[in-house]
């Protein structure tokens, strides 16, 4: 049966026919007999009006340069055509390139043809399709169904992807933060196989979230965190009156202590809030089966209507933990001030829930991880950071505006009163 099918195919096979410039101008696509190749299919089926318009514009420019056909006297003359290509509809399309030469034999470029060759259009198309999670390895088969007609191979697409994403690192790491009016910052570390990175996410006055910066580091140590914080400050982050929401990592806490004196109420230039979810997990792990006895009090602490009520609940929680597990009590006391400070800011219910956890930046990390999971191997740090910056900016557009953002200007005022600039030397560790 297989041999019969092969024989039928061989009998039915006809010579391929290619489109000519005159075919395009005269709409003679339908009159061609037999199969046509993919290049002809593109011209005759997908883009005929645009191709016709382009060729007519080229003809008009040639006529302007050389005059009417078969009439002499102009300084230039027609010189036939050759194979060429243009960027059209975000695709590279094979077209005939008309040629003009001066009487001295010098090639005269056609402005119409050069304008349609702008590679930035195709670079943007490659970048957009890449964000749709098309594997670069299978780009020739997937995104451009007619890639072979244009001569796009994996190597050329990869080079254009690199070019399109290279600028994303500078866009993310160099953009000014001053105009964003950022006061609340989430910071967390994330690992992508052997590459570790610290990411900062900020909340603006209008409720939008921005990825402020990244710093590649093997671990979330205080030196790396300080480098990131100093870079954000150089790019316009205020020096005081800030709110940091963290998960309790020792390196980040030490960096905030050194730079902003968060542990000293008299000298602090920033407020630190510990993630309630992370802290409860630590306490829950220590309590084991007795965790349910303290759960209601712990979450009641966060939902208290004011600081006075929160302190009463805190005393009761300490009493319960003292009876159940001293290790759990020490774990709570270690973060007590950073848990209670949320009530000093007099937040609305919606903002209290937002700033009591690190969920926003963990959500960002999940989005980035989902986008980057297709890369099986990072060639080097530059390769990793190009992708990371690209998807940070891409994920930024997906993030929702903060609920209750109308109350953010009031929060900024509270921050300034609680964490004023006290001329603290950020290079020296707070005592």
N, C-alpha and C positions, 0 to 999 in steps of 0.2 A: 504493500500500500504506500509506503514511504517513497519507493522508487517511482510509482505512478504520479504522486503529487509533485515530485521534482521534475518529472517530464512535462507535466502540465504547466508548471511555472516557467520552464524554459521556453515552451512554445508561445506562451502568452506575453513573454517579456518583449518590450519594445524599446527602441533607443530613447534615451532621455533627451528632452528638448529644453533649451535654456531661454529665458526671456531676453529680449533685446530692447534697446532704448525706444525704438520705433513701436514695438509691441505695447509698451507702457503708455506712450502718448496716444496711440490709436485704439486702446482698449481691445486688443486682439487676443486676450487671454483665453476666452471660451472657444476660440476656433482651433486651438492646438489639439492635435490628436495624440493619443497615447499618454503614458504616465509622464509626470514632470518631476524634477528633483525638488528638494526642500527649499532651495533658494528661490526657484521659480514659484513654488507654492506660497512662500512668504509674500513675494511681490504681487502675485495675482489674486491672493485671497485675503491676506491680512491687512496690507497697507497700500492698496492701489491709489486711493485719492492723495495720500501724503506723498507717495513716490512721484506721482504725476506732477503735483504742485512743485516739488523740489526740482525736477528735471526742467520744467517750464521756466522756473526762476533762473536756473543755470543757463538755459538757452537765451533768455532775455539779457543776461549779463554778458554772454559771449557776443551777442549781436551788438550790444552797446560798445564792446571793445573792438570788434572786428568789422562791424557794419553788416549789411545784408549779404547773404550768400552770393557768390560769383560776382561780387562787385569789389573793385580794388580802390585803393586810395587811403585806407586806414593804416595806422602804424603797426597794427597787430594782425595776426592771421590765425585761422583755426588750425589745430594740429591733431585732429582726431580725438580719440578717447582711450582710456585704459581702465583696468579694474580698480575700483575704489570702494570706500565704505563711509557711512555717516551714522551719527547717533540719532535715532528717531523713535519716539514713543518709548524712551528708556531702553532701547535695544540698538545694537550695532547692525546696520543693514547694508548688504552688499549692493552697490550701485555703480553704473559707469561714471567715470570721472572725465568730464570734458577738459580738453587742454587748449591753451592759447599761448602762442609765442610771438614775441616782437620780431620785426624784420631783421633785427640783429641776432636773433636766435636765442634770446633770453626768455625763460619760462615766465609767464605772467599768471600769478595765482588768482583764483576765483574766490571772491569774498564770500559768496553764497555757500560754496563747498566748505570753506574753512569754518564758517559759523556753525555749520551742522556737524562738525567734527569735534565739538567741545567735549573732551573726555570726562568732565565733571558730571555730566548727565549720566553717563554709564557708571561712574564710580558711585553715585548716589543710588543707582538702581541695585548695584551689587550689595551695597551696605544695607539697603532696605530689605532685600531678599534674605540676606544673612540673618537679620533680626527675626525673620520668620522661621528660624531654626532649621534651615536647610543645611544639611551637612556640606561643608566645603569640599569634602572628598568626592561627593556625588553631584557636585554642582552642574557638571556638563549634562547629566541625565535628568536632573530634577527641575531646576529653575528655568533654564533656557532650553525648551524642547527643540529648538532649532539651532542649538549651539554649534553643531558641526558645520552648519552652513556658514557661520561667521568665523569659524576657526578658533573658538574659545576652548581652551584646554584648562585642565586643573591648575596648571602653573600660572597661566595668565590671570585667571580669576583670583587665585590666591594673592598674586601681586597687587591686584586692584583692591582686594579686601584689606590688605595691609595698609595700602595708601589711604583708604577710606576711614580706617579705624585709628591710624597713627595720630591724627589730630585730636582724637577724643581724650587722650591722656592730658594734653595741654589744656583742652577746654575744661576738663574737670578740675585739674590741679592749679590752674592759673586764674580762673575767673574770680572777680571781686565779690566778697561777701558783705561789703559795707551796705550796698543798696538793698540787700535782702532783709535787713532788720531782724537778724537771728539772735535769739536770747536763750532758747531751750535746745539742748544738744543731747542726742543719744549716741553713745560710743560703745562699740562691741568689737570683739575679735572674731575672725572667721578663718577657717583653714580649707584650702582647696588642694587636696593631696599633699604634696610636699611644700606648697607655698602658703604661708600665713600672712594675714593682712588685718590691719585695724581700720575700721570704717567709722566715719562720723556722719550722723544724720541730723539736720537742723530743722527747726520749725520756725517759719516766718510769721509776721504779725497778721497776714491775711489767711493763715491756716495752712498754707502750702508747705510741703516737705521737700527739702533739698539735700542731696548728697554733698556734704561740704568738702570731704577729702578722704584720701586713703593713704596708708603708710604700710609698706610691705615689711613684715618682721616675722621671725620664726615663732616668737612668743609675745604675749601681751605684757611685756616688762615696762617698768616706769620710764626708762630712757626712750623707748619707741613712742610711748604715749606722749611724752613731753615734746618730742620732735613734731608729732602731729599737731598738738595744741599750739606750739609756737608758730607753725606754718599757717594755721587757721587765723591766728592773731595778726600775722604779717599781711594776710590777705583781706583784713577788714573786720574780723570778729572782735566785738568789744572787749576791752581789757578787764572789765568788772561788770557786775550786775547780771551774771549768767546763771543758768539752771542746767545742771548735768544730771542725767538719769543713767545709772550704771547698774551692772549686775553684781558688783561686789568683788571683782577681781583685784587682787592685791596690787598688781602693777599699776593699774589705772587709778586706784584710790591713792597710791603714793604720789603719782604724778599730779593729781588734783590738790593734794595736800601741799606739795612743794610750790606749785605755781599759783594756786588761789587760796591757800590757807583755809580749806573747807572745814577743818576740824576746830578752828578757833572762831567763835562767834564774834569776838571783838575785832578781829583782823581779816575775816574772810572777804573775798572779793567774788565769790560764787557760792551758790547753794548746791549741795549734792543730795539727790534722792536715791535711795536704794530700791531696787526692784523688789516689790512685795512678793511676787511669785517665786523668784529665786530664793529669797530668804525663807519663805514658808517651806519650800522643798528641803532646805537644810534642816530646819527645825523638825519637820515631819520625819525625815530620815532618822534623826536622833530619837524621836519619841516612839517610832514603830507603831505598835497596835494602839497606843494611847493617844495618837495624833488627834483623833476626833474630839478629845476632851479640851483641846486648846484651839481647835480650828475656828469656832464661832467667835472667840475673843480676838484672835489675830485679825480676821477680816473685819470684825466690828471696829477694830482700831483704825483701819483705813477709812471706813465709811462714817466715822464719827462726825457730828455736825460742826464741831469746833475743837480747838486745841485743848480746852479745859476737859471736855468729855473724853477726848483721846487719852489724856494723861490718867484719868480715872480707869479707863479700860486697860491701859498699859500696866498700871499697878496690879490690877486683878490678874492679868495675864502672867506677870512675873511671879505672883503668888502660886498660880497653878503650875507653872513650869518648875518652880522650886520643889514642889511636892513630887512631880513626875520624873524630871530628869535635869540634873544640874548642867549637863553639857548643852542641852537644848536652851536652858536659861542663859548660859554664857553666849551662845550663838545669837540669841535675841538681843542681849545687852550690847553686843558688839556693833549692832546696826540700829539700835534704838533711836538715837538722835536723827539719823538719816531717814527713819520711817516716820517719826513725828513731825519733821520739818514741813511735810506736805500740808499740815494744818496751819503753819505760820503764814503760808502764802495766801490763805483764804480763797482757795480755788473753788470754782463751780463744780458741781457733781461730775459733769462730763470731763472737765480738765483733770479732776482728781483721779479719775479712772485712767485717763490717758497717761499722765505723768507718774503713776504708781507702778508701772511695769515697763520693761524694755521691748514690749511686743512690736512697736513700729519698726525698730531696726532689725529685729529678728524676722519680721515679715519681708523687709528689704533683702536680707541675706538669703531667704528662701527663694525669692524671685530671681536673684542673681545666680544662685546655685542651679535652679531649674534651667536657666538659659545656658549656663556654661558646662552642663553635665556631658554634652556631646563631645567635648574635647577630651580625647583619651590620654594625651601626653602634651605637657608644656615644654616647648623647645628651650626656652630661657625666660628670664624675668621680664624682658621687654614684651615677649609674646603673651605672657600672663597678664601684664598690666594693660596692654592694649585691649584685650577682651574684657577685663574687669572694668576699666573706665567706660568702655562702650556700653556695657550692660548696666552699669550704675546709672548712667544718664538715661538709658532706655527705661529702666525700672522706675526712675524718678517720675516719669510721665504717667505711670500707672497708679501711683499712690494717691489716695483720696485726701481731700482737704480735711483738716482736723474738725471734729464736731465741737461746737461751742467756741469756735475761734473768735467770736465777737468779744469774748472776755479776755483775750490775750493782751491787749494794751494795758488793761488793769493789772495783769500779772507782771508785765514788764516794770510797771511803777513799783509794785511790791518788791520785786527783785532789787531794784535800785536802792530802796530804803533799807533792805536787809543785808545787801552785799555791796556797799559803796566802795569806791576806790580809796584804799587807805595807804597808798604809796608803799605797797608791799614789794619787797625785792624778790622777784620770782626765781632768781638764781640760787637763793638760799632756802633750805628746808625750814619749814615752820617748826617751832619748838613745841 
